[in-house]
Amino acid sequence: MNTTAYGTYKENRVMTASQGELILMMYDKAIECFSNAALAIKEKEFENKHKNLTRAQEIVSELLSSLNMDAGQVAQLLSSLYNYILRESIKAGIKNNASALKEFTNILKELRGAWGEIICPPEETFNNTVLSAEQGDKLLTGIRC
């Protein structure tokens, strides 16, 4: 696949994604960038570290800014966690601390897994749950697992 076609595919994927899918994509990219930054530190590729670390921080900042703080305690906890990652990733970048970046990768993997289960629950989740047709339609609208 040529790069233009792949770029168009990626753009279309983002433009047609549901809100939940976009969240998962953001987690995936942040995980990738933190991992790449940690590897770049080990390989002493500091320009690459900076590029990946900056991108990961931008994504975490976007996740933070998109929180609905009226949603309650979960939003507040996510806000604290995102702020922790942002604050500590700056320190890790300055100190070239690859292990700290791996910690953030692991945190984001856990969050991504939780969001994945919410957005695309395993089929057995529905076996013992009775939903009206309307509830099922609202739940599944725009979600492609």
Protein Blocks (a to p, Z undefined) as FASTA:
>chain_A
ZZklmmmmmmmmmmmpcfklmmmmmmmmmmmmmmmmmmmmmnopaklmmmmmmmmmmmmm
mmmmmpcfknojmlmmmmmmmmmmmmmmmmmmmnopaklmmmmmmmmmmmmmmmmmmmmg
cfklmmmpccdfklmmmmmgopaZZ
